[in-house]
C-alpha cells in the first residue's frame, strides 16, 4: 500500500467496518431499529446526562433543528426525557429513560460480542496489529474532531 492510496484505503476500511457492524447488529432485532443519528444522540446523553439540545447539536455536528427532530422522535418513542433547565427556563436538558438505558446496554453487549467473535477469529499477528493501531486511530479521531470544531 503506497502513501498516495493509504488515506483512501483507510477511510474505506473504517466505513466498511462501521457499515457491516450496523447491518449485523440490525439483524434479528425484535424492536424497531434506531437510525445512526438516534443512537449517537442516545450515547451522547448517556455520557453527558442533562446535555442541552444546542450542545448536543454542536457535539454531533448536526443542525439544531435536526437534533430537535431527533429529540422529539426519541421522546415520543420513550427513549428520552426532556426536562426544563432550571438555570434557563427556555432550554431543555436531555435524560435517558430506563428503556433507552436497557436498549443501549443490549446494543453494546451485542456489538462487543460481534467484534470479539471476529477479532478472536483472526491470527495473533492481526489481533496485535489492531491492538497497536488503537492509539493512532484515537489520535486520528481527536484530530478530526478538533478540525471540525475549528471550522
Order of alpha helices (4+ residues) and beta strands (2+ residues): alpha-alpha-alpha-alpha-beta-beta-alpha-alpha
